[in-house]
Amino acid sequence: MGAAGLCLSCLATVLLAVSAATESWLWLWVRGAVVHRGLWRECRLWACSPLQGQRAYMGVSRGCLVLAILAGYLSVLCGALALAPRPAPRGLTWTRGAAALCFLTGALATLALGCFMGGAAREVGGSWAWSLAVCWAAVPAAGLAGICHCQAGRWERPISRQAELLNPVYQAETCPETQMMQPRWDAASSGVERLGTAA
């Protein structure tokens, strides 16, 4: 499940990056020509130029999408570290961090999409384009990645518990019977040493 979560988080991050880099979020018909509008530029007859004018919803969408891509990248990093034998910081596991970042990626992407669609709905003669669909596809991918990482974290708990129980150091520290038997063994060994010295 951890590998599946890693693949899905990679897919979600790539989809978000593709949607952010393209200019086909909104199609507008202006004077008989099709205008492709993205988050940063708009293109008309294959000639692109930066967006003119300040739109509040556009700024919010940009910020949320950039944060979603960053969270997706960090989720991929945590997912890769969860599969590798590397210790995590105290009180945290790589699997939990990857799951939380995947859910954060989906939430930020949904917020970016909601802001853009709510603001662009007031544009006259506009229709949604394929870049918006690519961004929407990243949302369930990020959610499924988070679910896979959560399931992988649940499977890791019994395995780590069994490893602790099989560790003799852990048994000596936690098992009362082992602690009671340790002095007896020490006493018996010292008695054998005394007999050997006397002989």
Residue pairs with C-beta under 8 A, 6 or more apart in sequence:
1 148
1 149
1 151
1 152
1 155
2 79
2 82
2 83
2 95
2 148
2 149
2 152
3 83
4 145
4 148
5 79
5 98
5 99
5 102
5 144
5 145
5 146
5 147
5 148
5 149
5 152
6 76
6 79
6 80
6 82
6 83
6 98
6 145
7 145
8 102
8 141
8 142
8 144
8 145
8 148
9 72
9 75
9 76
9 79
9 98
9 101
9 102
9 105
9 141
9 142
9 145
9 149
10 76
11 138
11 141
11 145
12 72
12 102
12 105
12 106
12 109
12 138
12 139
12 141
12 142
12 145
13 69
13 72
13 73
13 75
13 76
13 105
13 138
15 134
15 135
15 137
15 138
15 141
16 65
16 68
16 69
16 72
16 105
16 109
16 135
16 138
17 69
18 131
18 134
19 25
19 65
19 131
19 132
19 134
19 135
19 138
20 39
20 65
20 66
20 69
20 135
22 38
22 131
22 134
23 36
23 37
23 38
23 40
23 41
23 42
23 43
23 48
23 131
24 36
24 38
24 129
24 130
24 131
24 132
25 37
25 38
25 39
25 116
25 120
25 128
25 129
25 131
25 132
25 135
26 36
26 37
26 38
26 120
26 123
26 126
26 127
26 128
26 129
26 132
27 34
27 35
27 36
27 37
27 126
27 127
27 128
27 129
28 34
28 35
28 37
28 123
28 125
28 126
29 35
29 125
30 44
30 125
33 44
33 45
34 44
35 42
35 43
35 44
36 42
36 43
36 44
36 129
37 43
37 51
38 131
39 58
39 61
39 62
39 65
39 116
40 50
40 51
40 62
41 48
41 49
41 50
41 51
42 48
42 49
42 51
43 49
51 58
55 119
56 119
57 115
57 116
57 118
57 119
57 120
58 116
58 119
60 111
60 112
60 115
61 112
61 113
61 115
61 116
61 119
62 112
63 112
64 108
64 109
64 111
64 112
64 115
65 108
65 109
65 112
65 135
67 108
68 104
68 105
68 106
68 108
68 109
68 112
68 138
71 101
71 104
71 105
71 108
72 101
72 102
72 105
72 138
72 142
74 97
74 101
75 97
75 98
75 101
75 102
75 104
75 105
75 142
75 145
78 94
78 95
78 97
78 98
78 101
79 94
79 95
79 98
79 145
79 149
81 88
81 94
82 93
82 94
82 95
82 98
82 149
82 152
86 94
88 94
88 97
93 153
93 156
95 149
95 150
95 152
95 153
95 156
96 149
96 153
98 145
98 146
98 149
99 146
99 147
99 149
99 150
99 153
100 146
102 142
102 143
102 145
102 146
102 149
103 142
103 143
103 146
105 138
105 142
106 138
106 139
106 140
106 142
106 143
106 146
109 135
109 138
109 139
109 142
110 139
112 135
113 132
113 135
113 136
113 139
116 132
117 128
117 132
120 126
164 170
165 171
171 178
172 178
172 179
172 182
